[in-house]
Amino acid sequence: MRLLHVSDWHLGATLGRVRRRPDHERVLGEIVAVCADFSPDLVLHTGDLFDHPRPATEDLSLGIETLRRLSERAPVVVLAGNHDSAALFGIFDRLLDLGSGGKAKPVRFIPKARPAAKGGIVDFTSSDGERIRLAPVPFIHPNTLMEVFGVPPERWKADYTDQVRYVEENLGAGLSEGYDPSRDVLLFAAHLHVGGATFSGSERPLHITDTFATRTEHLPQVSYAAFGHIHKPQSLPGTVPGEYAGSPIAIDFGERDEVKSVVCVEASPGAAASIERVELSGGRPLVRLEGSLGELERHRHEVGDAILQVICCTDEHVPQLADQVTELFPEADIYDIAERCSAALVEVVTDTGEADAEPPLGDLFREYLATEETPAPAVDRAMRVFDDLLGAAEAETEAAFDEEVLFDLATVGKAAS
């Protein structure tokens, strides 16, 4: 069985005002070429096909056309990621049902995870007659689990990790049911954050916290686990063989030094999978330059069509600096130009101790009570309460007072008014 694993295309992504379509066109052409050379039995896209849930027409066209070209070589399965619209994927899949005439669909969109008993396991046949059994898990929103999987009431209040574990256990049992070790190759695919994975920094922060993490020890025992969601290409932590395919282009400057790739997998029943990464160009390079105009000029013939982030160091403010930098790099796309001007830098003044220090809070409060003409006995009682409150705040504990003290404090308030 041969599997081509791709992920996180993020079609429609921009970097500031720089459109990434030229980068996508380049790397998607490379992926189609890899597919033609590798001749897989299955192509698996593990989510975030688009960068927005309502993609633009041109991004839809590029995505669908690329999937069509891949499907000429092998069936294609696409999971919905957290950037994708599950509803839109559902519509795609129903339209393909209408056009298939009862035959196997060349492309299958998976909008939501399903229980094993309700179609949650998808079967394919390899060119060698092996049965490929796939358990796909698109990005799981916490409010969908109880409805789709019938999570029992005793687990309704479980955290996200435990609820995802329930899904993984269900699908793992489905893969095991009727398993033939002489014929079957088991696969698990998901758009999830696995605890211990390394981030690029461009992923949505909310969805890569430990709150939204699954654990490798919860994953089903399979020949290969294909993951999407994390943009940095890497192996899964733990003992289950699997990979994050990663994004095919650097989504932002946090990924500029990453080597982008796709994953080619060969697996036979009862044998360990062979996993190989095939490098991609990654689209146009993302380059960060810093220096004076003269220093920047030395790089003008090295940059080419890169996407640039430029910090220009100057002694005095330079009018039309952006125009001058743009002229230095006519073939590049400028993402950002920042001027670091020595004349405008704020000088940090060291405290000499000559200025009067701010009086303690207790002295300020006592001064306030004096301005309110509070009687001296009441001032003393109020100060004792204030000191207790301040001490409790500094110790991060709760201050407690008996009724007599609270009555005295109320008396102080009346006296001050």
C-alpha positions in Angstrom: 0.0 0.0 0.0 1.3 3.4 -1.0 0.0 6.6 0.7 0.8 10.3 -0.2 0.2 12.4 2.9 -0.3 16.2 2.4 -1.8 18.9 4.6 -2.4 22.5 5.6 -2.4 24.2 2.2 -4.2 27.3 3.5 -5.3 28.4 0.1 -6.2 32.1 0.2 -3.6 33.0 2.8 -1.9 36.3 2.7 1.1 37.8 4.4 0.1 41.4 5.1 -0.8 42.7 1.6 1.3 40.0 -0.1 -0.9 37.4 -1.8 0.5 33.9 -1.6 -1.2 32.4 -4.7 2.1 32.3 -6.8 3.6 30.3 -4.0 0.7 27.9 -3.8 0.6 27.4 -7.6 4.3 26.5 -7.5 4.2 24.0 -4.6 0.9 22.4 -5.7 2.4 21.7 -9.1 5.3 20.1 -7.3 2.9 17.9 -5.2 1.1 16.8 -8.4 4.5 15.8 -9.8 5.4 13.9 -6.7 2.1 12.0 -6.9 2.7 11.1 -10.5 6.2 9.7 -9.6 5.1 7.9 -6.5 1.9 6.3 -7.9 0.1 6.1 -4.5 -3.0 3.9 -3.8 -4.4 6.8 -1.7 -3.9 10.5 -1.3 -4.7 11.9 2.2 -5.1 15.6 2.9 -5.3 16.1 6.7 -7.1 19.5 6.8 -7.0 23.2 6.4 -7.4 23.0 2.6 -8.4 26.7 2.8 -7.4 29.6 5.0 -10.9 30.8 5.5 -14.2 29.0 5.9 -15.7 31.0 3.0 -12.9 30.8 0.4 -12.7 33.1 -2.6 -13.8 31.7 -6.0 -10.2 31.7 -7.3 -9.0 29.7 -4.2 -11.9 27.3 -4.6 -10.9 26.8 -8.2 -7.2 26.2 -7.5 -8.0 23.7 -4.7 -10.6 21.7 -6.6 -8.5 21.6 -9.7 -5.4 20.4 -7.8 -7.5 17.7 -6.0 -8.9 16.6 -9.4 -5.4 16.2 -10.8 -4.3 14.2 -7.8 -7.5 12.0 -8.1 -6.3 11.0 -11.6 -3.6 8.9 -9.9 -5.5 7.7 -6.8 -8.6 8.3 -4.6 -8.3 11.4 -2.5 -9.6 12.0 1.0 -9.8 15.5 2.5 -10.4 16.2 6.2 -11.9 19.4 7.3 -9.5 21.5 9.4 -10.2 24.2 12.0 -9.9 26.8 9.2 -12.3 25.0 6.9 -16.0 25.0 6.9 -17.5 21.6 7.8 -20.8 22.7 6.2 -19.1 23.6 2.9 -17.2 20.2 2.9 -20.5 18.5 3.4 -22.0 20.2 0.4 -18.9 19.3 -1.7 -19.3 15.6 -0.7 -23.0 15.6 -1.5 -22.4 17.1 -4.9 -19.8 14.4 -5.6 -22.4 11.8 -4.6 -24.7 13.2 -7.2 -22.1 13.1 -9.9 -20.7 9.6 -9.1 -23.6 7.6 -10.4 -23.2 5.1 -7.7 -19.5 4.5 -8.4 -16.6 5.2 -6.0 -16.0 9.0 -5.7 -12.6 10.2 -6.9 -12.5 12.7 -4.1 -14.1 12.3 -0.7 -14.6 15.2 1.7 -14.9 14.3 5.5 -16.6 17.2 7.2 -17.1 15.5 10.6 -16.0 12.5 12.5 -18.5 9.6 12.6 -18.8 6.6 14.9 -17.4 3.4 13.5 -20.9 1.9 13.3 -22.2 4.8 11.2 -19.6 5.0 8.5 -16.7 6.3 10.5 -14.3 3.7 8.9 -13.6 4.2 5.2 -12.2 1.2 3.1 -10.1 1.3 -0.1 -8.3 -1.4 -2.1 -4.7 -1.1 -3.0 -3.3 -2.1 -6.4 -1.9 -5.3 -4.7 -5.4 -6.2 -3.4 -4.7 -5.1 0.2 -7.6 -3.6 2.2 -6.8 -0.1 3.4 -8.9 0.8 6.4 -8.9 4.5 7.3 -10.3 6.1 10.5 -10.6 9.9 9.7 -11.0 12.5 12.4 -11.4 16.1 11.1 -11.0 19.0 13.5 -13.4 18.3 16.4 -15.3 21.2 17.9 -16.1 20.5 21.5 -19.9 21.1 21.1 -20.3 18.5 18.4 -19.1 15.3 20.1 -22.1 14.6 22.3 -24.5 14.9 19.3 -22.5 12.9 16.8 -21.0 10.2 18.9 -23.7 9.9 21.6 -21.2 10.5 24.4 -22.7 8.9 27.6 -24.0 11.3 30.2 -21.2 10.4 32.7 -18.7 11.9 30.2 -20.6 15.1 29.4 -18.4 17.1 31.7 -15.2 15.5 30.6 -12.5 17.9 29.2 -11.8 18.1 25.5 -8.9 15.6 25.6 -11.0 13.0 27.3 -13.8 13.5 24.8 -11.4 13.1 21.9 -10.1 10.0 23.5 -13.7 8.6 23.4 -13.7 9.2 19.7 -10.3 7.6 19.2 -11.4 4.5 21.3 -14.5 4.2 19.2 -12.7 4.3 15.9 -9.9 2.1 17.2 -12.4 -0.6 18.0 -13.9 -0.1 14.6 -10.6 -0.7 12.9 -10.0 -3.8 15.0 -13.4 -5.3 14.2 -12.9 -7.9 11.4 -9.2 -7.1 11.1 -7.3 -9.5 8.9 -3.5 -9.2 9.6 -2.7 -10.9 6.3 -4.6 -8.4 4.2 -5.4 -5.2 6.1 -3.4 -2.0 6.5 -4.8 0.3 9.2 -4.5 4.1 9.0 -5.6 6.9 11.3 -5.8 10.5 10.2 -6.7 13.6 12.2 -6.5 17.4 12.2 -5.6 17.7 15.9 -2.8 18.9 18.2 -0.9 16.1 19.8 0.7 16.9 23.1 4.5 17.3 22.7 4.4 18.5 19.1 6.6 21.5 18.1 4.7 24.6 16.8 5.7 27.0 14.1 3.9 29.9 15.8 1.5 30.6 12.9 -1.2 28.2 14.0 -4.3 29.6 15.7 -3.2 29.9 19.4 -6.5 28.8 20.8 -6.4 25.5 19.0 -2.9 24.4 20.0 -3.1 24.7 23.7 -3.1 21.7 26.0 -6.9 22.2 26.3 -7.2 21.2 22.7 -4.5 18.4 22.8 -4.8 14.7 22.3 -2.3 12.2 23.7 -0.2 9.7 21.6 -1.0 7.0 24.1 -4.7 7.4 23.2 -4.2 6.8 19.4 -5.2 3.5 17.9 -2.5 1.1 17.0 -2.1 1.5 13.2 0.5 1.2 10.5 0.6 5.0 10.0 -1.1 8.0 11.7 -1.4 11.0 9.4 -1.8 14.3 11.2 -2.5 17.9 10.1 -2.9 21.2 12.1 0.8 21.9 13.1 2.7 23.6 10.2 6.2 22.4 11.1 6.9 19.1 9.4 7.8 16.5 12.1 7.3 13.0 13.4 4.6 12.3 16.0 5.9 12.1 19.6 5.4 8.7 21.1 5.5 5.2 19.7 2.7 5.3 17.1 4.4 5.7 13.6 3.1 8.9 12.0 3.9 12.4 10.8 2.7 15.9 10.7 3.0 16.6 6.9 3.1 20.3 7.7 2.2 23.2 5.4 3.7 23.2 1.9 4.7 26.9 2.1 5.9 29.1 5.0 2.6 30.7 6.1 4.5 33.6 7.9 8.0 34.5 9.1 7.8 32.2 12.0 8.2 29.4 9.4 10.8 31.0 7.2 13.6 28.5 8.1 11.5 25.3 7.9 12.1 22.8 5.1 8.6 22.0 3.6 7.7 18.6 2.4 5.1 15.9 1.7 5.2 12.4 3.1 5.3 9.2 1.1 4.4 6.0 3.0 4.7 2.4 2.1 3.0 -0.2 4.3 2.2 -3.9 4.1 -0.1 -6.0 6.3 1.8 -7.1 9.4 4.9 -5.0 8.6 6.3 -1.7 9.8 5.6 1.3 7.5 8.4 2.9 5.5 8.1 6.7 5.8 10.0 9.1 3.5 9.7 12.9 3.2 10.0 14.5 -0.2 11.1 18.2 0.0 9.2 21.0 -1.7 10.5 24.4 -2.8 8.2 26.0 -0.2 7.4 28.8 -2.6 9.2 32.1 -2.5 11.7 32.4 0.3 10.8 34.7 3.3 13.8 36.9 4.0 14.4 39.3 6.9 17.0 42.1 6.3 18.4 44.7 8.7 20.9 47.4 8.1 21.6 50.8 6.6 20.6 51.6 3.1 24.2 51.0 2.0 24.2 47.6 3.8 20.8 46.7 2.3 22.0 47.5 -1.2 24.7 44.8 -0.9 21.8 42.2 -0.9 20.0 43.5 -4.0 21.2 40.8 -6.3 20.7 38.0 -3.7 17.1 38.5 -2.9 15.4 37.9 -6.2 11.6 37.4 -5.9 11.6 36.8 -2.1 9.1 38.2 0.3 11.0 40.7 2.4 10.7 42.1 5.9 13.1 45.0 6.1 14.5 47.0 9.0 16.4 50.1 7.8 18.8 51.7 10.3 19.2 55.5 9.9 20.8 58.4 11.8 18.1 60.8 10.8 14.6 60.3 9.5 14.7 59.5 5.8 11.7 60.8 3.8 10.3 58.4 1.2 12.4 55.6 2.7 9.8 52.9 1.6 10.3 54.1 -2.0 14.1 53.8 -1.8 13.9 50.3 -0.3 11.4 49.2 -3.0 13.7 50.5 -5.7 16.6 48.4 -4.2 14.6 45.2 -4.6 12.4 45.5 -7.7 11.6 41.8 -8.1 10.8 41.2 -4.4 7.4 41.5 -2.7 7.8 43.8 0.3 5.9 42.6 3.4 7.0 45.3 5.8 9.5 48.2 6.0 10.4 49.6 9.4 12.8 52.5 10.1 15.1 52.3 13.1 16.2 56.0 13.5 18.9 56.8 16.0 17.6 60.3 16.4 14.1 59.1 17.4 15.3 56.5 19.9 14.1 57.2 23.5 16.9 57.5 25.9 16.4 55.6 29.1 17.1 57.8 32.1 18.6 56.1 35.1 17.1 57.1 38.5 19.6 59.2 40.4 17.7 59.1 43.6 17.4 62.9 43.6 13.6 62.9 42.9 11.3 62.4 45.9 10.3 58.8 46.2 6.6 58.1 46.2 5.3 57.7 49.8 4.1 54.3 51.0 0.4 53.5 50.5 -0.3 53.6 54.2 1.0 57.2 54.4 -1.1 58.2 51.4 -4.3 56.6 53.0 -3.6 58.3 56.3 -3.2 61.6 54.5 -6.5 61.0 52.7 -8.3 60.4 56.1 -6.8 63.6 57.4 -8.2 65.6 54.5 -11.7 64.1 55.3 -11.3 65.4 58.9 -11.7 61.9 60.3 -11.4 61.8 64.1 -8.1 60.5 65.4 -9.5 57.3 67.1 -11.4 56.4 63.9 -8.2 57.0 61.8 -6.3 54.5 64.0 -9.0 51.8 63.5 -9.2 52.5 59.8 -5.4 52.2 59.5 -5.3 48.9 61.3 -7.9 47.5 58.8 -6.1 49.0 55.9 -2.8 47.5 56.9 -4.4 44.1 57.3 -6.0 44.4 53.9 -2.7 45.4 52.3 -0.8 42.6 53.9 -3.4 40.0 52.7 -3.2 41.4 49.2 0.6 41.1 49.2 0.4 37.6 50.6 -2.3 36.7 48.1 -4.6 35.5 51.0 -8.1 36.5 52.0 -8.4 39.0 54.9 -11.0 38.1 57.6 -12.5 40.5 60.1 -14.9 40.0 63.0 -18.2 41.9 63.2 -16.8 44.4 65.7 -14.0 45.5 63.4 -16.5 45.8 60.5 -18.8 48.0 62.7 -15.8 50.2 63.6 -15.0 50.5 59.9 -18.6 51.6 59.2 -18.3 54.2 61.9 -15.2 55.6 60.2 -17.1 55.9 57.0 -19.9 57.9 58.7 -17.4 60.1 60.5 -15.6 60.8 57.3 -18.8 61.8 55.5 
